[in-house]
Each structure stands twice: as C-alpha cells, then as structure tokens.
C-alpha cells in the first residue's frame, strides 16, 4: 500500500519555479498577519521547520515504499501521531488554539484524541539506539526551535499550502533549493549588523575549486553557519559520483559541520537536505569546546573550508583547551589553531590535509599570541598562498578587509605566494547592488593551479624567513604577513628613484625579449 501512495504522490504534476515561488510568498504573506512574528527573521525560521517536517515525511514515505518492495522491515523515524500526514496534511485537521497547544505544550491533546507529549516535546526527545542516528539530528534541530505564531488558524493556512510541495519530486526539490537560497540572502540582509557573518558565494566557490575536494575525502566546516561551504563541496563532489558505491561514499561521512547557534544550525540542515544530502552530519555546539591539546588522528580530516567568526571573545573555559602560550580570547585565532590541528597528518600513505580559511586583515599583522600562532603555522604547516581580497567584498555585512589563507600539512613553509585580486575595471568598490562575481577569480584560479607559478602584476612571492623576526636570543619579535603588492601604484610611489628606474628598465628588457621571440616564431612560420 505504501509504495502505491508514494508512486501516486511522485506522479503529481511538477510545481514550476514560478508557482512554487508564489506558494512560498503566499505563506509569508499569511505570516505577516500574525502578531507573534517579527519580520523575515522570524518568518524564515517558521517556514524552515514546517518545510523540514514535510520533507521528512515525504522521505519517510519513499523509504517505507522501498523497504516494502525489498521485503525489508521499515523502522519509521517519526511515529504516529506525530508524522506530518497525521496532523498537518489534512485540511480539516487540528487548527486554532488546539493546533498551537499540540505544537507548543509539553502535554497536549493529540490528533487521535489521546493525551501525550506535544509535538516539539516529542521531537526533542527522539533518540536512536546507537545515540548518533537521524533521530538525534531531528532532536537537535528542534531543541533550538520555537513556534512564534500565535494564531492557529493562520498556521493552518500555511500548513495547507506547504502540503502542496512534493519533496519526493527531484525537480521540485531543485526548484525549492534555489528559492530557499534566495530566502536565506533576504534573511541575511534583514539581519544587518546584528546577524551572522556570511560569505559571498563567489568566494565560497573559489575556495572549493582551489582545494578541489575528492570523493572519499572528508570535508569539514567547523563554523558552518547556513551551510554554504558544505553545499558547494557536496555539489563539487557529486559530479564525481559514477556508481552506487560512490554515492554511498559521498553520503556517509564525507561532509562534516558544526554550528553553535540554533537558527543557522536549522537552516544548514534544511539547506543540505534540499540540495540532496540524505543525512547531514552536523554537530550542534561550539567547535572550540574540543580541546586542541587532545585532538587525535580520528578527529582529523582531509579538507577544511570555513569562514570562522571573528571579532568575538571566548570564555576562559574555552581558552583553557589551547596551549598556554597560545591562549587568547579572540575567536578567529582560536579557530585558526583548531583548523591547523584538525588537518590530517601525512602518515600511513595519507595525503596531508589542506585548508582554505577566511581571516580578517588583523590576523596578518597581529603580534603577541597572534604572532606565535602564525609562527607555528609557518614552521609546522605549508602556508603556500594568501589571496588578498579588495575592500567591500563582504558588504553590507562588514567593511573589514579580508584575506584567504590556503595551507596544508606538508610544511614547513618555504615561500608564501600572494595574489591580490583586483577590482573590475572601472569599479572603485563592491556594493550590495554590484557584488563580486565568481568570474573575477578566473585569472587567480588559473594561476593557483599552475605547477610552476610566476610573479606578475597581481602575484608575488615572499620567503617565510623574511616575515619571521627574532631577537639576539632567538625570541620571536614579530610575524607580519601583511605584505603589500610590490607592483601596486601605492607601492611604486614609495620606491626610491634608482629602484623605479631599475624596475622600468627590467620590464622594458622583458618586453623586447618577448617581441624578439614573437618575431622569430613569425619568421619560422613564413619560412
């Protein structure tokens, strides 16, 4: 019977992007009438947990049908009467105060008329036999969720509309995932300065392309937010899937994430599910609570892609998990240490782990504890590339200049290559209406992939020994990675006249050499 229901549901006409957009817009319009919600910062989380439960029920229907066809026993994730189909899908189901009570209260009257735990109370209590299954994912999601709608009648209208989305339709999932990303951007804009620090998608795309995660590798974002890096890494690795075994590898432990705040954690879960991840492996909590002094090989991964929070301060209990001479309250520097320690070591034939990390400019020139952490980075790891981004890349969320540190555990560092990403021609800065585009990374990506790099107007090389300064007693004085582009107009203005002349002559000679090479090739072709 279950397979017939699933087949019937899958045969439902596909919802177009336009009609799905209208449906979601209609839900948000309904929510605007509810006094308990405060703008998109409340409406998007509401829509997210509602869609999350509808998605789970549709996936459960499919799994039940597959189990029945295969003659296997099906163990439901959510049991009666807490499944979407039991309380949300019927037009004449619970509504008004009874619906709000069923969702919110610890004890409530259930859809079947019996007394029992309320919906959220039940979902928060879910637990698997092994203690690390899908039940824990749902429980963690709903521990950080609350129902802010006050009107059960308006909520019933929203439920009826969401029931029209079919998450067992591949086309509808892709359509909704694109729409969902638009909604996430709107929420970020609404958050303003008080919201999370979000990474523009072109920056995420470049970092994933640069590290090129491969099927079979583990990818971690220890501060995953709404899941931008994990989604991009998943889509990058999904292109490598050719067999059922490949697919199993991708979905079982390839992508790992952790998020300390409940709303981004929920949004990340939904984001990954909508993009095709079957059981996202996300931990809820502060990644920095893991003592770096106790990290072992089982905690290490192949690839780390992240934009960790910076500007914040951590508690003494968190700092105590770091080496005594590298303890700091600055979040960015603690995350950098965590990332370094969690990269896989090149032992037993394993390739060294690699990372791409967004850091504020202050990380490059910071001294004291910051300098000691950077010294460790250069001595124990290979910081082979620093990509310097232009101001305004992260507008409107922050004006702080940022950089991308790209390193691996093959260290130590011999030379640091810098690449300064230029602004598009005719542009003075980026803005909300004219943001960065991925195409602007094109030249940088080609240069990054070269086996033999060369210096140019945007790229230059600095020996690691030049940035590590010690006193006569071999005590570290500074580790300044804030090296300006020597080819920039600003740098040229400060060069002494004799060096300016020498640079110009060198470039002229190179131009003449190139012209002679071209002339020789043309002469050879004519002959």
Legacy VTK file of the C-alpha trace (Angstrom):
# vtk DataFile Version 3.0
C-alpha trace
ASCII
DATASET POLYDATA
POINTS 527 float
0.000 0.000 0.000
2.818 2.404 0.916
4.503 2.009 -2.480
1.230 2.877 -4.231
0.916 6.036 -2.148
4.493 7.045 -2.939
4.022 6.321 -6.634
0.803 8.326 -6.696
2.494 11.257 -4.945
5.512 11.156 -7.282
3.151 11.236 -10.251
1.728 14.581 -9.115
2.321 17.304 -11.756
5.581 19.153 -11.179
5.375 22.537 -9.497
7.053 25.220 -11.584
9.563 27.638 -10.108
7.045 30.438 -10.573
4.169 28.604 -8.861
6.433 27.386 -6.048
7.688 30.925 -5.539
4.091 32.138 -5.415
3.240 29.434 -2.884
6.087 30.414 -0.551
5.292 34.118 -0.996
1.679 33.362 -0.106
2.839 31.616 3.088
4.935 34.612 4.059
2.011 36.944 3.361
-0.140 34.865 5.704
2.568 35.007 8.367
2.727 38.796 8.138
-0.761 38.856 9.651
0.396 37.026 12.767
1.304 39.317 15.663
3.792 36.851 17.121
6.245 37.118 14.218
8.806 39.866 13.782
9.696 40.226 10.098
11.708 37.785 7.965
13.991 36.951 10.899
11.003 35.089 12.384
9.134 34.106 9.209
12.032 32.229 7.577
12.731 30.019 10.643
8.989 29.257 10.850
8.849 28.250 7.195
12.047 26.252 7.614
10.887 23.971 10.427
7.488 23.499 8.774
9.120 22.520 5.456
11.617 20.390 7.374
8.812 18.230 8.808
7.063 17.964 5.433
10.368 16.965 3.832
10.982 14.282 6.484
7.527 12.802 5.974
7.930 12.641 2.186
11.324 10.957 2.606
9.786 8.514 5.101
7.084 7.590 2.578
9.747 6.804 -0.018
11.838 4.767 2.414
8.751 2.854 3.509
7.879 2.043 -0.105
11.447 0.946 -0.857
11.510 -1.283 2.241
8.191 -2.901 1.301
9.355 -3.574 -2.264
12.576 -5.109 -0.940
10.795 -7.188 1.677
12.590 -5.377 4.461
11.260 -4.167 7.797
10.718 -0.412 7.937
11.507 1.470 11.143
9.954 4.954 10.994
11.908 7.949 12.195
8.783 9.711 13.480
5.842 7.584 14.609
2.095 8.193 14.757
0.512 10.610 15.540
3.482 12.975 15.121
4.078 12.444 11.393
3.191 15.314 9.089
0.449 13.214 7.485
-1.200 12.688 10.894
-1.621 16.286 11.996
-0.671 18.700 9.187
-1.746 17.300 5.821
-5.493 17.078 6.435
-7.382 20.260 5.530
-9.799 19.533 8.357
-7.029 18.640 10.829
-6.086 20.454 14.012
-6.490 24.214 13.842
-6.888 27.269 16.044
-5.864 27.047 19.734
-5.831 23.217 19.591
-3.124 23.294 16.892
-0.951 25.785 18.818
-1.352 23.742 22.024
-0.401 20.491 20.234
2.793 22.091 18.886
3.910 24.148 21.881
2.840 22.417 25.076
4.759 19.724 26.938
1.499 17.780 27.338
-1.387 18.173 24.892
-4.371 16.555 23.232
-3.057 14.617 20.220
-4.713 14.388 16.771
-6.018 10.923 17.706
-7.800 12.363 20.764
-5.420 10.861 23.309
-3.238 12.747 25.765
0.511 12.794 25.294
3.641 14.845 24.719
3.257 17.891 22.494
4.848 17.857 19.030
8.034 19.773 19.858
8.424 17.979 23.189
8.230 14.628 21.388
10.636 15.622 18.603
13.187 16.913 21.126
13.088 13.552 22.935
13.882 11.406 19.878
16.840 9.097 20.377
18.312 6.255 18.363
19.630 3.003 19.783
23.217 3.915 18.889
22.863 7.533 20.003
24.087 9.026 16.721
21.342 8.425 14.170
18.816 10.543 12.312
16.739 10.779 15.473
19.468 12.864 17.110
19.541 15.163 14.060
15.824 15.898 14.459
16.111 16.245 18.248
18.989 18.730 17.936
17.112 20.768 15.335
14.033 21.166 17.488
15.900 21.910 20.695
16.728 25.268 19.107
13.318 25.900 17.512
10.206 27.591 18.846
6.826 28.289 17.315
6.345 32.057 17.293
2.963 32.096 15.562
0.057 32.945 17.847
-2.850 32.222 15.507
-3.532 28.549 14.918
-5.916 29.483 12.116
-3.216 31.341 10.160
-0.798 28.494 10.858
-3.362 26.023 9.454
-3.483 28.075 6.226
0.323 27.882 5.966
0.331 24.111 6.599
-2.259 23.549 3.880
-0.097 25.399 1.370
3.189 23.703 2.325
1.404 20.362 1.981
1.288 21.109 -1.753
5.097 20.806 -2.042
6.268 17.317 -3.014
9.739 16.634 -1.694
9.769 13.219 -3.395
9.903 15.082 -6.715
13.514 15.730 -7.722
12.590 18.704 -9.892
10.624 20.318 -7.080
13.491 19.871 -4.616
15.915 21.616 -7.020
13.412 24.411 -7.599
12.816 24.873 -3.881
16.540 24.771 -3.061
17.155 27.715 -5.414
14.211 29.578 -3.922
15.468 28.761 -0.423
18.884 30.269 -1.146
17.135 33.495 -2.176
15.229 33.458 1.114
18.481 32.950 3.034
20.006 36.005 1.353
16.950 38.053 2.267
17.256 36.974 5.891
20.937 37.951 5.922
20.093 41.380 4.575
17.392 41.775 7.226
19.858 40.780 9.947
22.126 43.746 9.247
24.992 44.284 11.661
23.360 42.113 14.310
23.294 38.987 12.144
25.794 36.295 11.289
28.861 36.936 9.129
28.029 35.437 5.735
30.424 34.502 2.948
29.600 35.671 -0.602
29.025 32.680 -2.876
31.810 33.608 -5.366
34.339 33.437 -2.504
32.928 30.058 -1.422
33.076 28.756 -4.999
36.695 29.837 -5.420
37.798 28.242 -2.148
36.119 24.932 -3.068
37.556 24.974 -6.592
41.018 25.783 -5.242
41.065 22.873 -2.759
39.221 20.524 -5.156
37.829 18.008 -2.599
37.759 14.481 -3.973
35.286 11.654 -3.435
36.456 9.615 -0.459
37.902 12.622 1.360
36.336 14.167 4.449
35.404 17.854 4.291
34.810 19.889 7.457
33.431 23.333 8.188
33.765 23.868 11.960
31.685 27.082 11.809
29.232 26.090 9.094
26.531 28.755 9.541
23.785 28.085 6.975
25.957 25.586 5.099
27.356 27.500 2.115
30.737 25.730 2.063
29.224 22.284 2.682
26.621 22.702 -0.069
29.268 23.860 -2.557
31.613 20.999 -1.583
28.747 18.498 -1.879
27.856 19.679 -5.392
31.557 19.652 -6.372
31.992 16.050 -5.173
28.624 14.896 -6.511
29.924 15.448 -10.055
32.449 12.666 -9.351
29.753 10.088 -8.477
29.565 7.340 -11.126
28.334 4.289 -9.188
26.071 3.347 -6.277
29.194 2.770 -4.197
30.390 6.304 -4.990
27.016 7.654 -3.904
27.188 5.774 -0.611
30.679 7.143 -0.017
29.518 10.715 -0.636
26.539 10.480 1.688
28.225 8.579 4.536
30.653 10.810 6.377
32.126 12.867 3.527
30.770 16.184 4.806
31.016 17.287 8.426
29.933 20.527 10.021
29.362 22.169 13.363
27.398 25.265 14.323
26.976 26.879 17.725
23.745 28.829 17.102
20.348 27.182 16.785
18.917 29.160 13.852
21.885 28.735 11.467
22.065 25.067 12.534
18.450 24.513 11.495
18.914 26.466 8.252
22.054 24.460 7.436
20.243 21.160 7.967
17.456 22.246 5.629
19.867 23.707 3.082
21.823 20.426 2.811
18.682 18.306 2.687
17.244 20.400 -0.124
20.471 20.066 -2.088
20.346 16.277 -1.876
22.285 15.290 1.262
20.389 12.344 2.725
21.566 12.570 6.360
23.668 15.694 7.031
26.256 15.035 9.743
26.158 18.302 11.642
27.013 18.789 15.287
25.258 21.404 17.374
27.610 23.311 19.651
30.821 25.309 19.810
33.657 23.643 17.835
36.168 25.381 20.104
34.967 23.301 23.050
37.080 20.453 21.639
40.444 20.696 23.405
43.059 21.090 20.687
45.645 19.564 23.002
43.658 16.307 22.912
42.962 16.117 19.166
43.991 12.757 17.720
44.104 11.241 14.243
40.465 10.145 14.432
39.475 13.836 14.754
41.446 14.907 11.676
40.082 15.464 8.177
41.351 15.877 4.616
39.836 19.274 3.780
38.692 22.253 5.859
36.743 25.084 4.240
35.488 27.811 6.531
34.865 31.441 7.359
35.103 31.311 11.164
33.570 34.105 13.237
35.944 36.876 14.235
35.755 39.878 16.481
34.162 37.859 19.292
35.608 36.705 22.581
35.537 33.254 24.144
35.152 32.265 27.775
38.021 31.120 29.998
36.781 27.511 29.865
37.197 27.525 26.066
40.645 29.146 26.161
41.897 26.543 28.630
41.681 23.884 25.916
44.541 25.540 23.994
48.324 25.564 24.662
49.121 28.004 27.463
51.306 30.280 25.321
48.629 30.441 22.592
45.559 31.191 24.675
43.591 34.203 23.534
40.029 35.461 23.770
39.997 36.349 20.046
37.746 33.855 18.281
39.499 33.987 14.891
42.880 32.974 16.352
41.364 30.112 18.328
39.641 28.806 15.215
42.882 29.057 13.231
44.600 26.832 15.806
41.698 24.369 15.740
41.835 24.189 11.934
45.586 23.604 11.957
45.314 20.770 14.485
42.389 19.072 12.712
44.174 18.696 9.359
45.205 15.152 8.555
48.884 14.323 9.028
50.757 12.732 6.084
51.257 9.324 7.715
50.482 5.816 6.525
50.356 6.855 2.892
47.735 9.539 3.591
47.935 12.853 1.760
48.419 15.890 4.015
45.233 17.714 4.944
44.592 21.119 3.362
42.581 24.180 4.326
41.216 27.431 2.946
40.206 29.934 5.615
38.813 33.483 5.564
40.640 35.736 8.041
40.449 39.463 8.833
43.386 41.690 7.967
44.311 41.992 11.647
45.319 38.330 11.643
48.119 39.093 9.177
49.841 41.815 11.229
48.769 40.865 14.773
51.558 40.397 17.323
51.906 38.728 20.731
49.897 35.486 20.889
48.782 36.055 17.304
52.417 36.117 16.139
53.180 32.859 17.973
50.236 31.138 16.298
51.430 32.344 12.877
54.957 31.164 13.680
53.548 27.693 14.283
51.614 27.937 11.024
54.793 28.708 9.081
57.043 26.214 10.875
54.679 23.233 11.061
52.455 23.819 8.014
52.875 24.976 4.428
51.194 28.364 4.079
51.721 28.426 0.331
49.112 31.032 -0.706
47.453 34.177 0.633
44.746 35.694 -1.568
44.181 39.338 -0.712
40.595 40.449 -1.295
39.539 44.002 -2.055
37.619 46.049 0.488
33.864 45.730 0.147
33.783 42.029 -0.799
31.736 41.311 2.336
29.491 44.354 2.101
26.958 45.071 3.534
27.840 42.780 6.473
31.278 44.190 7.251
33.844 46.618 5.866
36.763 44.777 7.467
39.420 43.868 4.841
39.748 40.094 4.490
42.174 37.503 3.123
42.128 33.816 2.237
44.796 31.664 3.884
45.412 28.457 1.912
47.727 25.943 3.558
48.366 22.239 4.069
50.129 19.928 6.493
53.088 19.146 4.235
55.078 22.020 5.882
57.195 23.779 6.835
56.631 26.886 4.712
59.479 27.905 2.407
57.827 30.606 0.302
54.492 32.399 0.642
52.799 33.318 -2.603
50.485 36.325 -2.543
47.779 37.125 -5.062
45.949 40.441 -4.886
42.534 40.168 -6.504
41.917 43.389 -8.456
38.629 45.240 -8.693
36.878 45.012 -12.071
37.918 47.737 -14.486
36.083 50.975 -13.820
34.998 49.949 -10.323
36.120 51.614 -7.077
34.439 49.178 -4.715
31.795 46.492 -4.336
28.283 47.125 -3.071
25.072 45.301 -2.291
23.743 46.049 -5.776
27.087 45.364 -7.503
28.687 42.479 -5.602
31.691 40.368 -6.566
31.206 37.759 -9.311
32.870 34.327 -9.478
34.298 35.135 -12.923
36.591 37.674 -11.246
38.513 34.752 -9.719
39.210 33.300 -13.178
42.809 34.506 -13.594
43.613 33.798 -9.957
42.303 30.230 -10.234
44.355 29.547 -13.375
47.455 30.941 -11.660
46.721 28.969 -8.473
46.621 25.668 -10.403
49.967 26.203 -12.167
52.662 23.712 -11.214
55.263 26.425 -11.707
53.953 29.797 -10.611
55.450 33.074 -11.772
55.245 36.604 -10.448
53.075 39.141 -12.259
51.281 42.405 -11.523
48.928 40.598 -9.128
51.203 37.848 -7.764
54.430 37.999 -5.774
56.499 35.677 -3.591
57.973 36.227 -0.124
60.346 33.807 1.689
58.908 32.672 5.023
62.214 33.627 6.672
61.571 37.272 5.711
58.417 37.543 7.822
59.727 35.767 10.932
61.776 38.224 13.001
63.778 37.133 16.068
65.966 38.982 18.579
69.525 38.075 19.527
68.221 35.479 21.966
66.127 33.783 19.254
62.910 35.021 20.839
60.133 35.813 18.370
59.723 39.558 17.828
57.116 39.594 15.062
55.470 37.601 12.271
53.992 40.116 9.865
52.166 38.550 6.919
50.662 41.875 5.846
52.879 42.227 2.758
51.666 44.788 0.216
51.737 44.167 -3.511
55.145 45.473 -4.660
53.676 46.098 -8.134
50.810 48.306 -6.971
50.747 52.010 -7.719
50.844 52.725 -3.979
53.988 50.632 -3.532
55.706 52.185 -6.554
55.120 55.682 -5.169
57.290 54.849 -2.159
60.180 53.273 -4.069
63.470 55.234 -4.303
64.109 56.776 -7.779
67.002 54.407 -8.595
64.797 51.335 -7.927
61.992 52.786 -10.025
64.406 53.255 -12.936
65.767 49.712 -12.491
62.242 48.233 -12.468
61.252 50.130 -15.602
64.414 49.009 -17.429
63.821 45.393 -16.390
60.282 45.469 -17.742
61.445 47.117 -20.979
64.061 44.405 -21.488
61.431 41.721 -20.917
59.132 43.364 -23.466
61.964 43.412 -26.032
62.673 39.704 -25.336
59.020 38.814 -25.892
58.909 40.841 -29.126
62.046 39.062 -30.372
60.518 35.657 -29.559
57.350 36.556 -31.480
59.405 37.862 -34.429
61.423 34.617 -34.516
58.258 32.493 -34.462
56.733 34.509 -37.309
59.925 34.213 -39.355
59.990 30.455 -38.790
56.354 30.109 -39.843
56.963 32.155 -43.013
59.997 30.002 -43.906
LINES 1 528
527 0 1 2 3 4 5 6 7 8 9 10 11 12 13 14 15 16 17 18 19 20 21 22 23 24 25 26 27 28 29 30 31 32 33 34 35 36 37 38 39 40 41 42 43 44 45 46 47 48 49 50 51 52 53 54 55 56 57 58 59 60 61 62 63 64 65 66 67 68 69 70 71 72 73 74 75 76 77 78 79 80 81 82 83 84 85 86 87 88 89 90 91 92 93 94 95 96 97 98 99 100 101 102 103 104 105 106 107 108 109 110 111 112 113 114 115 116 117 118 119 120 121 122 123 124 125 126 127 128 129 130 131 132 133 134 135 136 137 138 139 140 141 142 143 144 145 146 147 148 149 150 151 152 153 154 155 156 157 158 159 160 161 162 163 164 165 166 167 168 169 170 171 172 173 174 175 176 177 178 179 180 181 182 183 184 185 186 187 188 189 190 191 192 193 194 195 196 197 198 199 200 201 202 203 204 205 206 207 208 209 210 211 212 213 214 215 216 217 218 219 220 221 222 223 224 225 226 227 228 229 230 231 232 233 234 235 236 237 238 239 240 241 242 243 244 245 246 247 248 249 250 251 252 253 254 255 256 257 258 259 260 261 262 263 264 265 266 267 268 269 270 271 272 273 274 275 276 277 278 279 280 281 282 283 284 285 286 287 288 289 290 291 292 293 294 295 296 297 298 299 300 301 302 303 304 305 306 307 308 309 310 311 312 313 314 315 316 317 318 319 320 321 322 323 324 325 326 327 328 329 330 331 332 333 334 335 336 337 338 339 340 341 342 343 344 345 346 347 348 349 350 351 352 353 354 355 356 357 358 359 360 361 362 363 364 365 366 367 368 369 370 371 372 373 374 375 376 377 378 379 380 381 382 383 384 385 386 387 388 389 390 391 392 393 394 395 396 397 398 399 400 401 402 403 404 405 406 407 408 409 410 411 412 413 414 415 416 417 418 419 420 421 422 423 424 425 426 427 428 429 430 431 432 433 434 435 436 437 438 439 440 441 442 443 444 445 446 447 448 449 450 451 452 453 454 455 456 457 458 459 460 461 462 463 464 465 466 467 468 469 470 471 472 473 474 475 476 477 478 479 480 481 482 483 484 485 486 487 488 489 490 491 492 493 494 495 496 497 498 499 500 501 502 503 504 505 506 507 508 509 510 511 512 513 514 515 516 517 518 519 520 521 522 523 524 525 526
